[in-house]
């Protein structure tokens, strides 16, 4: 079956540090890949996505590249801010999935200190 | 665009009562809605998938008689937790999508506390 594995958190960084949150997946075919962000007490917000190999999704300074050869979709940001503190979820949606089912990773909590 | 709302955002109820949570897509017609449950510091667990006008499909281990889902229109789905017990206390999140589009849009969540 499909699965998503994320690095365990929490990840604690100082402001302006470089961020990487690793995400690898297992799926048949060519899934679409997503990063969602959840701020404290809120639901999930779509951060970025990529739908095919070598695509790069980007938003708000975050980016992730769909790497089929390594089945990875690592999230990166060059300079984090305190406001980036949240839980980040990597997810996949199988190719040709009419039901739009998402499989989530376990989430990675990011804490950015001033 | 693509805004999903949930109501209420917080609910506290006594054990044995039923609680209804609404999920609305405000600016688009959602052919499919999903209900998730999230325990503290954990990932989202899919409870069920519902398509407008048809019965919901429940994930294994989710009691369909306890968690009643109704998707009566293209903009509204409801989750009713029947005879709630303290172990049902959790954060319930809905999402909505359009057939043929893989992106799900999430609501802000409803925190349920059963005393």
HADDOCK unambig.tbl for C-alpha pairs under 7 A between the chains (distance, minus, plus):
assign (segid A and resid 42 and name CA) (segid B and resid 108 and name CA) 4.98 0.50 0.50
assign (segid A and resid 42 and name CA) (segid B and resid 109 and name CA) 6.23 0.50 0.50
assign (segid A and resid 43 and name CA) (segid B and resid 93 and name CA) 6.56 0.50 0.50
assign (segid A and resid 43 and name CA) (segid B and resid 106 and name CA) 6.27 0.50 0.50
assign (segid A and resid 43 and name CA) (segid B and resid 107 and name CA) 5.66 0.50 0.50
assign (segid A and resid 43 and name CA) (segid B and resid 108 and name CA) 3.85 0.50 0.50
assign (segid A and resid 43 and name CA) (segid B and resid 109 and name CA) 5.06 0.50 0.50
assign (segid A and resid 44 and name CA) (segid B and resid 106 and name CA) 5.64 0.50 0.50
assign (segid A and resid 44 and name CA) (segid B and resid 108 and name CA) 6.99 0.50 0.50
assign (segid A and resid 45 and name CA) (segid B and resid 106 and name CA) 6.51 0.50 0.50
assign (segid A and resid 93 and name CA) (segid B and resid 102 and name CA) 6.78 0.50 0.50
assign (segid A and resid 98 and name CA) (segid B and resid 99 and name CA) 6.40 0.50 0.50
assign (segid A and resid 98 and name CA) (segid B and resid 100 and name CA) 6.23 0.50 0.50
assign (segid A and resid 100 and name CA) (segid B and resid 102 and name CA) 5.06 0.50 0.50
assign (segid A and resid 104 and name CA) (segid B and resid 44 and name CA) 6.97 0.50 0.50
assign (segid A and resid 105 and name CA) (segid B and resid 43 and name CA) 6.88 0.50 0.50
assign (segid A and resid 106 and name CA) (segid B and resid 42 and name CA) 6.42 0.50 0.50
assign (segid A and resid 106 and name CA) (segid B and resid 43 and name CA) 4.79 0.50 0.50
assign (segid A and resid 107 and name CA) (segid B and resid 43 and name CA) 5.84 0.50 0.50
